[in-house]
Amino acid sequence: MDIPIVDPDTDDHESLQWDIVFCNVHASDYGPKVHIVSPFRAKDTIKDLDWETTHRTWDEEAEKWAMDLDAVGTAAVALDSAGFSMAATRDVGEALDDAEG
């Protein structure tokens, strides 16, 4: 699934036209993670993502969902099926390209 890449001038991803934004690639003890900026109504869809596949968790400090970078495609398919529009920031797109290459 192709996810549009956005390069906003702001960290306020919630003001963008997309329901879901995959952003902020960061390291964890378990490998690269991304944050998910999402509306509250997406909570149940995100919680229903298979934990073994995505390792999705609520990041209290960031106040965002976090999940494995390599699970973005799986999450995108599920979120698209639930009717959410989505995009990824340039750093997520580049990290996904690097992981595939």
C-alpha positions as CSV (number, residue, x, y, z in Angstrom):
1,M,0.0,0.0,0.0
2,D,1.4,3.4,-0.9
3,I,1.2,5.9,1.9
4,P,1.5,9.6,0.9
5,I,4.6,11.4,2.3
6,V,4.1,14.7,4.0
7,D,6.8,17.1,5.1
8,P,4.9,19.6,7.2
9,D,6.5,22.7,8.6
10,T,4.9,21.9,11.9
11,D,4.9,19.1,14.5
12,D,1.2,19.6,14.9
13,H,0.3,16.7,12.7
14,E,-3.3,16.7,14.0
15,S,-4.0,19.9,12.0
16,L,-3.2,18.2,8.7
17,Q,-5.8,16.7,6.4
18,W,-5.0,13.1,7.2
19,D,-6.7,11.1,10.0
20,I,-3.5,9.1,10.7
21,V,0.1,10.2,10.4
22,F,3.0,7.8,11.0
23,C,5.8,10.0,12.3
24,N,8.9,10.3,14.4
25,V,11.2,7.3,13.8
26,H,13.0,6.5,17.0
27,A,15.2,3.8,18.4
28,S,14.0,1.5,21.1
29,D,15.5,-1.5,22.9
30,Y,13.5,-3.7,20.4
31,G,14.4,-1.9,17.2
32,P,13.1,1.1,15.3
33,K,9.6,2.4,16.2
34,V,7.3,5.1,14.8
35,H,4.7,7.1,16.5
36,I,1.1,7.2,15.3
37,V,-0.8,10.5,15.5
38,S,-4.4,9.6,15.4
39,P,-7.9,10.7,16.5
40,F,-9.5,9.1,19.5
41,R,-12.0,7.3,17.3
42,A,-9.0,5.3,15.8
43,K,-8.1,3.9,19.3
44,D,-10.1,0.6,18.9
45,T,-8.8,-0.1,15.4
46,I,-5.2,0.5,16.6
47,K,-5.8,-1.6,19.7
48,D,-7.1,-4.4,17.5
49,L,-3.8,-4.6,15.5
50,D,-2.1,-7.9,16.2
51,W,0.4,-7.2,19.0
52,E,2.8,-10.0,17.9
53,T,3.0,-8.3,14.4
54,T,3.1,-4.6,15.4
55,H,4.1,-4.5,19.1
56,R,1.9,-1.5,19.3
57,T,1.8,0.3,22.7
58,W,0.7,3.6,24.1
59,D,3.7,5.9,24.6
60,E,2.6,7.9,27.7
61,E,5.5,10.3,27.4
62,A,4.7,11.2,23.8
63,E,1.0,10.8,24.2
64,K,0.9,8.8,21.0
65,W,0.7,5.2,19.9
66,A,4.1,3.6,19.0
67,M,4.7,0.5,16.9
68,D,7.5,-1.3,15.0
69,L,8.6,0.5,11.9
70,D,8.3,-2.7,9.9
71,A,4.6,-3.0,10.8
72,V,3.6,0.3,9.2
73,G,2.3,-1.5,6.1
74,T,0.2,-4.0,8.1
75,A,-1.2,-1.1,10.2
76,A,-1.9,0.9,7.1
77,V,-4.0,-1.8,5.5
78,A,-6.1,-2.3,8.7
79,L,-6.5,1.5,9.1
80,D,-7.4,2.0,5.5
81,S,-10.0,-0.9,5.7
82,A,-11.5,0.9,8.7
83,G,-11.9,4.1,6.6
84,F,-9.0,6.2,7.9
85,S,-6.9,8.3,5.6
86,M,-3.2,8.3,6.3
87,A,0.2,9.7,5.5
88,A,3.8,9.3,6.8
89,T,6.4,12.0,7.4
90,R,9.5,12.0,5.3
91,D,11.7,10.4,8.0
92,V,9.3,7.4,8.1
93,G,9.2,7.1,4.3
94,E,13.0,7.2,4.2
95,A,13.4,4.6,7.0
96,L,10.9,2.3,5.2
97,D,12.8,2.7,2.0
98,D,16.1,1.9,3.8
99,A,14.6,-1.2,5.4
100,E,13.4,-2.5,2.1
101,G,16.6,-1.8,0.3
